[in-house]
Amino acid sequence: MKTTILTLAFLFATALCSAQEHPEHSETSHKKEKDPGFEIVLSGIGIYSPEHKHWNSAIETHLTYWTTHKWAFGVGYSIIFEDELEHEIAALVSHKPYKFLTLNFGPSFSLPNEHKDTKVSAYLESEFAFHVGEIHFGPTIGVLAGEDFRIFGGLHISYEF
């Protein structure tokens, strides 16, 4: 199961990385949109571990820099509320195939504590965005696949500046 998900995530990431912007979606057709720049995202999520059969709540934030209206690079930070706090950092590549959908993917690093060593996972997340002025909000869903497999979902709010 884990191997299949990791393989699919790798193929998906490879396809996205080799995608080209089409002329009808180029910078010239986005004259009414503001220039690409930074975006900050705050999410409240629930994380389910099928192996342990339990849910944990977490908060997550992303800081990304949009190099175009389709591609961004950034970092994510999560605090997971387990018996002890768990901290994770992710290196993100973000792709926006549609105005309402953002896909985030990259490696995620679970930081060590007294009971756990550093763990590396593949991170894949989708964010659906409803635009209200400069603010975007909506549901988010994703997976972390590595030594532990986890599914997460929740709500996010974001602001581009």
N, C-alpha and C positions, 0 to 999 in steps of 0.2 A: 504494500500500500504506500509506504513512505517513498520507495524507489519510484513508483509510478508518478506520484505527485511531484517529486523533485525533477523527474524527467520532463513532465508536462510544463512545469515552471521554467525549466531551462529552455525548452523549445519555444515557449511563449516569449520569454525575454529575448531570445535570439531573433525571433520574427519582428518584435518591436524595434530592436536596435537596428535592423536592416531596413526598416520602413523609411520611405522618403516622403517629404511633404509634397502634396500636389499643388500645381500652380493656382488652382481655384481656392486653395486654403493658404496661400502665401501671405507674407506680411502686407502686401498691397491691398488684399481684400479685407484686412482688419483695420482700416483707417479709423473706424469709430471706437475700436477697443483701445484701452490704454496700453502703453508699451509694456513688454514683459519686465518682470522684476521680482521682488521677494514676495513670498506668501507665508503666513503663519497659520497653522491648523491646530486646533485643540479638540480632542476626542475623549468621550467617556465610553468605555467599552467593557464588555463581558468576555472573558476568555474561557473556553471549554477545553478540557484535556480528556480525550476519550480513554487514554490509558489509565488515568486516575479517577475518571468518571466524576469530575467536580468542576464547578465554575468559580472563577475569581474575578473580581472587578479590577479595573485599571484605568489610568488616565494616560493619555499619549499626546505628544506635541510633535509637530514637524515644522522645520524651517527649510524652505526650498527657494531656490533661485531659478526662475523661469528664463531660460536663454532664448526661447521662442515662445509662441503661443501654444506649442505642442509638447515641448521637452523641458524638463527641469532636473536639477540635481540638488541634493540636500541631505539633511540629517534628521533622524527621528529619535525621540527619547520617551521611554515608557516607564511608569511606576506600576508594578503589579502588587496588589494588596493580598498577599498570602499570609501564612502564619508570621513570616518575616517579610519585610518589603523586598521585592526583587526589582532590579533596575536593568533595563535593556537599552542599547543604542543601536540604531540601524543606519547604514549608508544607503541613501535612496536615489533611485532614478525614477522620475515621474513622467508619465506620458498621458496626454489628454487627447484621445482619439475623437471625442465629441465634446462640445462645450459643457455638457452635464455630467461627464464621466472622467474621472482621473484614476489611472492605474499606477500604483507605487510598488516597486520591487527592488530587492537588493539583499545583502547579507545583514543579519541581525545578531548582535552579540549580547548574551546574557552575562552581566557582570558578576564576578565571584563574590560570595559572602562566606560566613562561617560554615554553612552546610552544603554549598554548591560550588563547583568549579565553573570556569568560563565555558559557555556553550555557544556554538555557532549554528544558526538556522537560516534557511531560505525564507524570505519575507515577501509575501504577495498580498496586496490589498487593493480593493476598489472603493472609490468614494463617489457617490451620486450627489450632485450639487444642485440646489435650488438657489437661484440668484435673487437677492433682495438688495438692490443698490450695490455697494462695495462688499457686502457680506455674502458668503455662500454657506449653506448648511444642508445637512441631509444624512442619510444612512451610510454606514461603512461596514464592509465585511471583508474578511481575509483569513489567511492561514500562515502559520509558522511551521515549517517542516525541517526537522533535524533529528537530533537524538530523541527529543520529545516532539510529538505532533500536537498542535493546538489550533483550534478554530476560534475566531473572534468576530464580534460584531457590535455595533453601537451607533452613536450619533456623533457628528463632527460639526464644527463651525470654523470658518476660515476667513481671512482677510488678506487681500493683495495690496502691497504698497510699493 
